[in-house]
Amino acid sequence: MLKFSPRFLGAALGFALAAVDAAELRLPPFTGELNGVVTRFALPGAPALQWRVAAAAGRDGRIDYTIATDADGVHVRGTAHLAANGDGTWQIDESVVEVGPWLAVLAPWLGSGWNGVTADGKLKLTGGGELRRGKPRGKVKVELDDAIVRKADQGWSLAGVSLHGEFSFETDGLHWASVGPVEVAVRTITTARFGARNLKLNASVDDKLVVALESARLEAGGGELWIDPSKVPLSPPSIKVRMHMQRVGLQDIVALVPGGLADARGRIDGELGLGWSPKDGLELGAGRLGLRDDEPAIVHLEPSPGFLTKRVPERIALLPASAGALARWLSPLNPAYADLSAIELGRTALRVQSLTVEVTPEGDARGRSASIRVVAKPVQEHSSVGVVTFDVNVAGPLSAVLRLGMQDGVSMNVH
C-alpha cells in the first residue's frame, strides 16, 4: 500500500537514481512528499519497511530531500541536496540497526556456519559524501558497542563485542576501504572447553577486501596471546597467522586435548602457526611450545591401564623360565610396577621437569606432524620410580593434534 501527494510523484520517481542512466538523469523540479510500505524483500523473513521521502526547494535552485526509513530493528534518517542533473551531497544523520533480528534474516545467505547464531546489540551508521549524476561516493562511520554473539548448540559466546571504524566507497558501490584503523574488541570469550578475555584487534581494510591485521592480543589461561601482523582476505575468507603465547596456563592447553592428561598445572611459552578457511576448518602450523621453569608444573594422566605397566614386568625374573617353579619362586615383585600403575591410573601426580611440543605440519625427519616429550617424576616421596620420560608422536593430518591421546604412537622410558 502506498500513500503519496500527486504533485510529488514525478520528483519521487526521479529520485530513484539507481534506476536511471546517469547520462540521461534529470530530476524534475517538484516538491512534496511520498511515503509507503515495502512488504516484500528479496530476503525471506525481513520485516515490513516503512519509508518517507520529502522534497523542498533549496538554495541555488537545488532540491533538499529528507529521507526516513523505519522497520522492526531499523531506524534511518538522512538528507540529500541535489541539482536537477543528480549532482549534490548526501548525509546519513542517524541510522540504528538491531543486530539480532537482521542477523536471523541474513544467516541463510551468510552460510551454514551462521545457522543458530544469535546476537544482541545496536549497529550505528553515520556519514556523508557527494553524488555525481546520482551515484554516491563518500564515507560511512560504523559503531557497535557491548553486543553479544552466541551459538547455544555449540556452547560458545562472545560478550562485550565492539567495532569502531570508518569506511569510504566509490560511485560503483563495490570498492570499500577503511579510513584509518578499524578497532574490534571482545570483553569475554566463552567456549565449552576454555575461556578468554580482553581481545583487542586493530586492522585496516583495502578496496580488495583484504584485512591488514596490525595487532591482535587477548588474555587466556592467566597469560597472553598475540599474533604477528598479517594479511587476511575476506573474499573468500582465509586466515593464516603466527600466534605467540606467554605464561599461558597448561590447564587451558589440556582442555583443548580430549585425552591423555586429566589435569595439569604450570605455564608455557611458545609460538604456533594457525589457519582457518571454510573448506579446511581450523589448521595448526609449524611451531614449538615449552614449559616455563618459574613455577611448578604438575600433571595427572587420564586413567589408562597398561600405558606404563605394559612396558615393565610385574615381577623381576632372577632365573630363566626353564628353572620352572624355582624361577617363579625367585621372582620378587617389581617395586616400580605398583608406582607406575598408580601413575597411569591418575592416582599419583607427576612433577614435570620438562615438556616440549613440536608441530611440524609438513613432517619432520621421522615423518611426524607433531610430537610431545614429557620428562617427569612422581610427586610422592620414596617412590621406586625416579624419572618417567614419554613421547607422544602424531603422524598424518595435523587435525589429529587436537585429539591427542596417549594410547598410540607412544614410547616410554622409566629410570
C-alpha positions in Angstrom: 0.0 0.0 0.0 1.4 3.5 -1.0 0.3 6.9 0.1 1.6 10.0 -1.7 0.8 13.5 -2.8 0.2 13.8 -6.6 2.4 16.9 -7.1 5.4 14.9 -5.7 5.0 11.8 -7.8 7.3 12.9 -10.6 10.0 14.0 -8.2 9.9 10.8 -6.2 10.2 8.7 -9.3 13.2 10.8 -10.4 14.8 10.2 -7.0 15.1 6.5 -7.8 18.6 7.3 -9.0 19.9 3.8 -9.4 17.2 3.0 -12.0 18.1 5.9 -14.3 21.0 6.0 -16.7 23.4 8.7 -15.4 23.8 10.4 -18.8 20.0 10.8 -19.0 19.3 11.7 -15.4 17.2 14.8 -15.0 15.3 15.4 -11.7 12.0 17.2 -12.2 11.8 20.5 -10.1 8.8 19.4 -8.0 8.4 19.4 -4.2 6.2 17.4 -2.0 6.1 14.1 -0.1 5.9 10.4 -0.9 5.6 7.6 1.6 4.8 3.9 1.6 5.4 0.4 2.9 7.6 -2.3 1.4 6.2 -5.7 2.4 8.3 -7.9 0.2 12.1 -8.2 0.2 14.5 -10.5 -1.6 15.4 -11.7 1.9 12.7 -14.0 3.4 11.7 -13.1 6.9 12.7 -9.4 6.6 10.2 -7.1 8.3 7.9 -4.6 6.5 9.7 -1.4 5.8 8.0 2.0 6.1 9.6 4.8 4.2 9.1 8.5 3.6 10.8 11.0 1.2 10.1 14.7 1.3 11.4 17.4 -1.0 11.5 21.1 -0.7 13.1 23.9 -2.8 16.6 24.7 -1.6 19.3 27.2 -2.3 20.8 27.6 -5.8 17.8 26.1 -7.5 18.5 22.7 -5.9 16.1 20.4 -4.1 16.5 19.4 -0.4 15.4 15.8 0.2 14.7 14.3 3.6 14.6 10.5 3.8 13.2 8.4 6.7 13.0 4.6 6.9 11.6 2.6 9.8 11.1 -1.2 10.4 11.4 -3.6 13.2 15.1 -3.2 14.1 15.8 -0.4 11.7 15.7 3.4 12.1 17.3 5.6 9.4 17.2 9.4 8.9 19.1 11.1 6.1 19.2 14.1 3.7 20.3 15.0 0.2 20.8 18.3 -1.6 20.6 17.7 -5.4 20.7 19.6 -8.6 18.5 18.5 -11.5 21.3 16.5 -13.1 21.8 14.4 -9.9 24.9 16.2 -8.6 24.9 17.2 -4.9 25.6 15.9 -1.5 24.1 13.3 0.8 24.2 12.7 4.6 23.2 9.9 7.0 22.2 11.8 10.1 21.0 8.8 12.1 20.9 5.1 11.5 20.4 2.3 14.0 20.1 -1.4 13.1 19.2 -4.0 15.7 21.8 -6.8 15.0 19.7 -9.7 16.3 16.7 -9.6 14.0 18.7 -8.8 10.9 21.3 -11.5 11.6 18.4 -14.0 11.7 17.3 -12.7 8.3 20.8 -12.7 6.7 22.0 -16.0 8.3 20.8 -18.2 5.4 22.8 -16.0 3.0 25.9 -16.0 5.1 26.5 -19.8 5.0 25.6 -22.8 7.1 28.1 -21.8 9.8 25.8 -19.0 10.8 22.7 -21.2 11.4 21.8 -21.0 15.1 23.9 -17.9 15.8 22.1 -15.2 17.7 23.1 -11.7 18.6 22.0 -8.7 20.7 23.3 -5.2 20.0 22.8 -2.0 18.0 24.8 -1.1 15.0 25.0 2.7 14.3 25.9 4.2 10.9 26.6 7.9 10.1 28.3 9.5 7.2 28.0 11.5 4.1 29.5 12.5 0.8 28.9 13.5 -2.8 26.6 12.4 -5.6 27.8 12.6 -9.3 24.9 12.1 -11.8 23.0 10.4 -9.0 25.8 8.0 -8.0 27.0 8.3 -4.4 30.5 8.3 -3.0 31.7 9.1 0.5 32.4 7.8 3.9 30.4 5.9 6.5 31.3 5.5 10.2 30.3 2.2 11.8 29.8 1.9 15.6 28.9 -1.2 17.6 29.1 -1.3 21.4 28.6 -4.0 24.0 27.0 -6.5 21.7 26.6 -10.3 22.4 27.0 -13.1 19.9 26.4 -16.7 20.8 25.7 -20.2 19.4 23.9 -22.2 22.1 24.1 -25.6 20.5 27.9 -25.3 20.3 28.3 -23.7 23.7 30.2 -20.6 22.7 29.5 -16.9 23.2 31.2 -13.5 22.7 30.2 -10.8 25.2 31.1 -7.1 25.2 31.7 -7.0 21.4 32.6 -3.6 20.0 33.5 -2.4 16.5 34.6 1.1 15.5 35.7 2.2 12.1 35.1 4.5 9.2 34.9 3.3 5.5 35.0 5.0 2.2 33.4 3.9 -1.1 33.4 4.9 -4.7 30.5 5.5 -7.0 30.1 1.9 -8.1 29.4 1.0 -4.5 31.7 -2.1 -4.7 35.1 -0.7 -3.7 35.1 -0.2 0.0 38.1 0.6 2.2 38.7 1.7 5.7 39.7 5.2 6.6 42.2 4.9 9.5 42.2 1.9 11.8 39.3 -0.4 12.5 39.1 -1.4 16.1 37.5 -4.6 17.3 37.2 -5.7 21.0 35.6 -8.6 22.8 35.4 -8.5 26.6 34.9 -12.2 27.2 35.1 -15.3 25.0 33.4 -18.5 26.4 33.5 -22.0 24.8 32.7 -25.4 26.1 36.4 -26.1 26.8 38.1 -22.8 27.6 37.6 -19.1 28.1 39.5 -15.9 27.2 39.0 -12.2 27.6 40.0 -8.7 26.5 40.5 -9.4 22.8 41.8 -6.2 21.1 42.3 -6.0 17.4 43.4 -3.2 15.2 43.3 -3.5 11.4 42.7 -1.8 8.1 40.7 -3.0 5.0 41.7 -2.2 1.4 39.4 -1.9 -1.6 40.0 -5.5 -2.5 38.6 -6.6 0.9 41.9 -7.7 2.3 42.3 -7.0 6.0 45.7 -5.9 7.3 45.9 -7.1 10.9 48.2 -4.7 12.6 47.8 -6.1 16.1 45.6 -8.7 17.9 46.0 -9.6 21.6 43.9 -11.5 24.2 44.3 -12.9 27.6 43.8 -16.6 28.2 44.8 -19.1 30.9 46.3 -16.3 33.0 48.7 -15.5 30.2 48.7 -13.6 26.9 48.4 -14.5 23.2 49.2 -12.2 20.2 49.8 -12.5 16.5 52.3 -11.1 14.1 51.0 -8.5 11.6 49.2 -10.5 8.9 47.1 -10.1 5.7 43.6 -11.8 5.8 41.5 -11.8 2.7 37.7 -11.7 3.2 36.6 -12.8 -0.2 37.0 -15.7 0.0 37.8 -15.8 3.8 41.2 -17.3 4.7 43.3 -16.9 7.8 47.0 -17.7 8.2 48.7 -16.1 11.2 51.6 -16.6 13.5 50.5 -16.9 17.1 52.7 -16.3 20.2 51.8 -17.2 23.8 53.4 -16.2 27.1 52.7 -17.7 30.5 49.5 -19.5 29.3 48.2 -21.9 31.8 48.9 -25.6 31.0 45.4 -26.5 32.2 43.9 -24.5 29.3 46.0 -26.3 26.8 44.9 -29.6 28.3 41.3 -28.5 28.0 41.8 -28.5 24.2 43.1 -32.1 24.2 40.3 -34.6 24.8 42.5 -37.4 26.1 45.9 -38.1 27.6 46.0 -35.7 30.6 43.2 -35.4 33.1 44.7 -32.3 34.8 47.7 -30.1 34.6 49.2 -27.1 36.3 52.0 -24.9 35.0 52.7 -22.3 32.4 54.0 -22.5 28.8 55.5 -20.1 26.3 55.9 -20.6 22.5 54.6 -19.8 19.1 52.5 -21.7 16.6 51.0 -21.2 13.1 47.3 -21.0 13.0 45.0 -21.1 10.0 41.3 -21.3 9.1 39.2 -21.5 5.9 35.6 -22.6 5.2 36.9 -25.6 3.3 39.6 -26.9 5.7 38.4 -25.5 9.0 41.0 -25.0 11.8 44.6 -25.9 10.9 47.8 -25.8 13.0 51.0 -24.7 11.5 54.6 -25.2 12.5 55.6 -24.2 16.0 57.1 -25.1 19.3 55.8 -24.8 22.9 57.8 -25.2 26.0 57.3 -25.3 29.8 58.3 -22.3 31.9 60.5 -23.0 34.9 59.4 -20.2 37.1 56.7 -22.2 38.8 56.0 -25.9 39.4 54.2 -27.9 36.8 52.1 -30.9 37.9 50.1 -33.3 35.7 47.7 -36.2 36.3 47.3 -38.7 33.5 43.9 -39.9 32.3 43.3 -43.4 33.6 44.9 -45.7 31.0 45.6 -49.2 32.3 48.8 -50.6 30.8 50.0 -47.3 29.4 53.2 -47.6 31.5 53.0 -51.0 33.1 52.8 -53.0 29.9 56.4 -51.9 29.3 57.8 -53.3 32.5 57.4 -56.7 34.2 55.3 -57.1 37.3 58.0 -59.5 38.7 61.7 -59.5 38.3 63.0 -62.8 36.9 66.2 -63.8 38.6 66.3 -67.3 36.9 65.3 -68.3 33.4 61.9 -69.7 32.9 63.4 -73.1 32.3 64.0 -73.3 36.0 60.3 -74.0 36.5 58.8 -73.5 39.9 62.1 -72.3 41.4 62.2 -69.5 38.8 58.7 -68.5 39.7 59.5 -68.6 43.5 62.6 -66.5 43.0 60.7 -63.7 41.0 60.1 -60.9 43.5 57.6 -58.2 42.8 59.0 -55.3 40.8 58.8 -52.3 43.2 58.3 -49.9 40.3 55.3 -51.8 38.9 52.8 -50.6 41.6 54.1 -47.0 41.4 53.8 -47.0 37.6 50.3 -48.4 37.9 49.3 -45.5 40.2 50.7 -43.0 37.7 49.0 -44.5 34.7 45.6 -44.6 36.5 46.0 -40.9 37.5 46.2 -41.7 41.2 49.8 -40.3 41.5 50.7 -36.9 40.1 53.8 -36.2 38.2 56.0 -33.1 38.7 57.1 -32.2 35.2 60.7 -31.3 34.7 60.4 -30.5 31.0 57.6 -30.5 28.4 58.2 -29.8 24.8 55.6 -29.7 21.9 56.9 -29.6 18.3 54.4 -29.1 15.5 55.7 -29.9 12.0 52.8 -30.0 9.5 55.0 -30.9 6.6 56.6 -33.7 8.6 60.0 -33.9 10.4 62.9 -36.2 9.6 60.9 -39.1 11.2 57.7 -38.2 9.3 55.9 -36.8 12.4 53.5 -34.0 12.1 53.6 -33.4 15.9 55.4 -34.7 18.9 55.3 -34.1 22.6 58.1 -35.1 25.0 57.5 -35.2 28.8 60.2 -35.7 31.4 58.7 -36.0 34.9 59.0 -37.7 38.3 56.3 -38.8 40.8 55.3 -36.2 43.4 55.1 -38.7 46.2 58.2 -39.2 48.2 60.1 -42.5 48.4 58.7 -43.7 45.0 60.6 -46.5 43.4 60.2 -44.7 40.1 62.8 -42.0 39.6 62.1 -40.3 36.3 59.5 -41.1 33.7 60.1 -40.0 30.1 57.5 -40.5 27.4 56.8 -39.2 23.9 53.5 -38.8 22.1 54.0 -38.9 18.3 51.5 -38.0 15.7 51.9 -38.8 12.0 49.4 -37.8 9.4 46.9 -34.9 9.2 47.6 -32.3 11.8 44.0 -32.1 12.8 44.8 -35.1 14.9 46.9 -32.9 17.2 43.7 -31.5 18.6 42.7 -35.1 19.5 45.9 -36.3 21.1 45.6 -39.4 23.2 48.3 -41.4 24.8 47.2 -44.8 23.5 49.0 -44.8 20.2 52.5 -43.8 18.9 54.0 -43.6 22.4 57.4 -44.6 23.6 58.4 -44.5 27.3 61.5 -44.9 29.5 61.5 -45.4 33.2 64.5 -44.8 35.4 
